[in-house]
């Protein structure tokens, strides 16, 4: 039986601060419909897909901040995505800002991604672990990166689920730069990693690296794919958003580390690839056969 998934990576262009959820959802739904026309099984959207990248602003009014967060999923405004999945017979993944209230009444906020089945059921939830940026207003910056202010560190670990005929994991944006992310997923024999990002072209703490942003983006994802024998679908929010230039570079990467499809614009764009999950065996059963070749007794420094 074939384990080939037709995967669509759905890059989103800029989302204005004042653009409504329903407008963004309409854009996403159109991409899902195009993907379905091309016989896709799964559509992957970026990190924080429903809004502009709000951590670029310092805000003190909690009500203003919370306007960017979802308190239920699906909500009335996002329900059309779930309806489209059922209508089209299509799985999808997307990122959003999640606000929860636990049994003790404590409010918590996460940078979250979901994997949703064609019947609208949630298959997997991931909350971002490697939060970049800073907590306080740093006025020297041309824009802020306040993820550490607005989000908690994810509390779900790096789960992998049996879904869509294979083993699927997720991570978000800055997670891709940390090899531990991919290794945690690889140790669970992940065959597909879904990864959304919002990455500025300009990096204020080290502007001499600006020209390397696309290179480092692909370097980290390709290395993660190869060193763990997994498909990686990396999907950008791209273009000039509220005066901040975001890289594109949305791509689908094979377990060999090769890019097999890549976006060419900085707007809403769909790319497709046939992803044979059995190709993971080429890597996972050979050079990166963990059971045969890893030496964890020598890795104590990694967690010390």
Residue pairs with C-beta under 8 A, 6 or more apart in sequence:
2 276
3 165
3 166
3 276
3 277
3 278
4 274
4 275
4 276
4 277
5 41
5 42
5 164
5 165
5 166
5 192
5 274
5 275
5 277
6 38
6 39
6 40
6 41
6 42
6 272
6 273
6 274
6 275
7 40
7 41
7 42
7 43
7 44
7 192
7 231
7 233
7 252
7 272
7 273
7 275
8 31
8 34
8 35
8 38
8 40
8 42
8 43
8 44
8 270
8 271
8 272
9 43
9 44
9 233
9 234
9 235
9 250
9 251
9 252
9 261
9 263
9 270
9 271
9 272
10 28
10 31
10 32
10 35
10 43
10 44
10 45
10 235
10 268
10 269
10 270
11 46
11 235
11 236
11 237
11 238
11 248
11 250
11 263
11 265
11 267
11 268
11 269
11 270
11 271
12 24
12 27
12 28
12 45
12 46
12 49
12 236
12 237
12 238
12 268
13 237
13 238
13 239
13 265
13 266
13 267
13 268
13 269
14 52
14 237
14 238
14 239
14 240
14 241
14 242
14 246
15 24
15 51
15 52
15 237
15 241
16 52
16 241
16 242
17 52
17 54
17 242
19 51
19 52
20 77
21 50
21 51
21 75
21 77
21 78
22 77
22 80
24 49
24 50
24 51
25 50
25 77
25 78
25 80
25 81
26 80
27 268
28 45
28 49
28 81
28 94
29 80
29 81
29 84
30 268
31 43
31 45
31 268
31 270
32 43
32 81
32 84
32 85
32 88
32 90
32 92
33 84
33 88
34 270
35 43
35 88
35 90
35 270
35 272
36 88
36 89
36 90
38 270
38 272
40 90
40 272
41 90
41 91
41 164
42 90
42 91
42 92
42 93
42 164
43 90
43 91
43 92
43 93
44 92
44 93
44 94
44 194
44 196
44 233
44 235
45 92
45 93
45 94
45 95
45 196
45 235
46 94
46 95
46 196
46 197
46 198
46 235
46 236
46 237
47 95
47 111
47 113
47 128
47 172
47 173
47 196
47 197
47 198
47 237
48 54
48 95
48 96
48 97
48 111
48 196
48 198
48 237
49 94
49 95
49 96
49 196
49 237
50 70
50 78
50 94
50 96
50 97
51 68
51 96
51 97
52 241
52 242
53 198
53 237
53 241
53 244
53 246
54 65
54 68
54 97
54 150
55 133
55 144
55 145
55 146
55 147
55 149
55 150
56 143
56 144
56 145
56 146
56 242
56 244
57 143
57 144
57 146
58 137
58 144
58 146
58 149
59 65
65 150
66 99
68 97
69 97
69 98
69 99
69 109
70 78
70 96
70 97
70 98
70 99
71 99
71 100
73 96
73 98
73 114
73 122
74 81
74 82
74 120
78 96
81 92
81 94
81 116
82 116
82 120
83 120
84 90
85 91
85 92
85 116
85 117
85 118
85 119
85 120
86 118
86 119
86 120
88 118
89 118
90 118
91 115
91 116
91 117
91 118
91 123
91 163
91 164
92 115
92 116
93 113
93 114
93 115
93 116
93 170
93 194
93 196
94 113
94 114
94 196
95 111
95 112
95 113
95 172
95 196
96 112
96 113
96 114
97 109
97 110
97 111
97 112
97 150
97 151
98 109
98 110
98 111
98 112
98 127
99 107
99 108
99 109
100 107
100 108
100 109
100 110
101 107
101 108
102 108
108 152
109 150
109 151
109 152
110 127
110 128
110 151
110 152
110 154
110 155
111 127
111 128
111 131
111 147
111 151
111 154
111 172
111 173
112 125
112 126
112 127
112 128
112 154
113 125
113 126
113 128
113 170
113 172
113 194
113 196
114 122
114 124
114 125
114 126
115 122
115 123
115 124
115 125
115 161
115 163
115 168
115 170
115 194
116 122
116 123
117 123
117 163
123 161
123 163
123 164
123 168
124 159
124 161
124 163
124 168
124 169
124 170
125 156
125 159
126 154
126 156
126 158
126 159
126 169
126 170
126 171
126 172
127 152
127 154
127 155
127 156
128 147
128 151
128 153
128 154
128 171
128 172
128 173
128 174
128 175
129 153
129 154
129 157
129 158
129 171
129 175
129 181
130 174
130 175
130 177
130 178
130 181
131 147
131 148
131 151
131 153
131 174
132 145
132 147
132 148
132 173
132 174
133 144
133 145
133 146
133 147
133 148
133 149
134 144
134 145
134 146
134 148
134 149
135 146
135 148
135 149
136 149
137 144
138 144
140 204
141 204
142 202
142 204
143 200
143 204
143 243
143 244
145 200
147 174
157 184
158 169
158 171
158 181
158 184
158 185
158 188
159 169
160 167
160 168
160 169
160 185
160 188
160 189
160 190
161 167
161 168
161 169
162 168
164 192
165 277
166 191
166 192
166 277
167 188
167 189
167 190
167 191
167 192
168 190
168 191
168 192
168 193
168 194
169 185
169 188
169 190
169 192
169 193
169 194
169 230
170 193
170 194
170 195
171 181
171 182
171 185
171 193
171 195
172 195
172 196
172 197
173 195
173 196
173 197
173 198
173 199
174 197
175 181
175 195
176 182
176 195
176 197
176 217
176 220
176 221
176 224
176 234
177 216
177 220
179 223
179 224
179 227
180 302
181 224
182 193
182 223
182 224
182 225
182 227
182 228
182 230
183 227
183 228
185 193
185 228
185 230
186 227
186 228
186 229
186 230
186 284
186 288
186 290
187 290
189 284
190 228
190 230
191 230
191 231
191 255
191 277
191 280
192 230
192 231
192 232
192 233
192 275
192 277
193 224
193 225
193 230
193 231
193 232
193 233
194 233
194 235
195 221
195 232
195 233
195 234
195 235
196 234
196 235
196 236
196 237
197 217
197 234
197 235
197 236
197 237
198 236
198 237
198 246
199 213
199 217
199 236
199 246
199 247
200 213
200 244
200 245
200 246
200 247
201 210
201 213
201 245
201 246
201 247
202 210
202 244
202 245
203 209
203 210
203 213
209 216
213 247
214 247
214 249
217 234
217 247
217 249
218 234
218 249
218 251
218 259
221 232
221 234
221 251
221 253
222 232
222 253
222 257
222 258
222 259
223 257
224 230
224 232
225 231
225 232
225 253
225 254
225 255
225 256
225 257
226 255
226 256
226 257
226 283
227 288
228 283
228 284
228 288
229 255
229 280
229 281
229 282
229 283
229 284
229 288
230 255
230 280
231 252
231 253
231 254
231 255
231 275
231 277
231 279
231 280
232 252
232 253
233 251
233 252
233 253
234 249
234 250
234 251
234 252
234 253
235 250
236 246
236 247
236 248
236 249
236 250
236 263
237 246
238 246
238 247
238 248
238 249
238 250
238 263
238 265
238 266
238 267
239 245
239 246
239 248
239 266
239 267
240 246
240 266
246 266
248 263
248 265
248 266
249 262
249 263
250 262
250 263
250 269
250 271
251 259
251 261
251 262
251 263
251 271
252 259
252 260
252 261
252 262
252 271
252 273
252 275
253 259
253 260
254 260
254 275
254 279
255 279
255 280
255 282
255 283
255 284
256 279
256 282
256 283
260 273
261 271
261 272
261 273
262 271
263 269
263 271
284 290
287 293
